[in-house]
Amino acid sequence: MTAMTTDAHPGPLRVLVFGASLRTDSVNARLASLVARLFAEADAETDLAGMGDFEMPLYNGDVELDQGLPQGALELRDRIERCDGFVISSPEYNASVPGVLKNAIDWVSRVRPQPFKDKNAMLVSASPSLVGGNRGLWALRVPLEHLGTRVYPDMFSLANAYQGFTDGGHLSDAVLQQRLSETVTSFLRLVEADVRYVVLQRRWYEFLADCTDAPITQRAQD
């Protein structure tokens, strides 16, 4: 274990905000746009993306063997690697993760080195249901945490989302708008602490597929 005191990341923080719905006018696309705006107002460099930006077939090991990884998966990998943290705004389908999002995670997880490992992530959702897609976010945590992503504990879910936005793109409920702003700010502070003030250097294995000769990972930790 080695003490670290160098400021490892002097530039603006980079955050990928990913709307995980294919529908153009999705409430999750609107929520992703609002979250991206909040990050930009906090002086983060924001990359706003949607599921439709990354075309990829259903995962099939034979396709991977014959053709390699699809271009859409490689492009999403590149966007994840360039960010310091990422946000997923996900719909809830049948109380779980949308198949298209799980498929994208499965494809991208095949890249080596695996890009989800050691990234900080925040999960948000918008749904017309009374629970706002929260059950789907709990399901989404499972594959991400298995892959080594450090998922922020405070998830945000917008219920009754068809009535949840103003014409200007903010949340109709001022209390919820304040809570979302505070969640974004707190997450950004965590990312900043992790990438700018590294205090420890040690081996860290987050998931069973990690190989024992993986490089030492730098991360902030007590």
Disulfide bonds with the S-S distance in Angstrom:
none
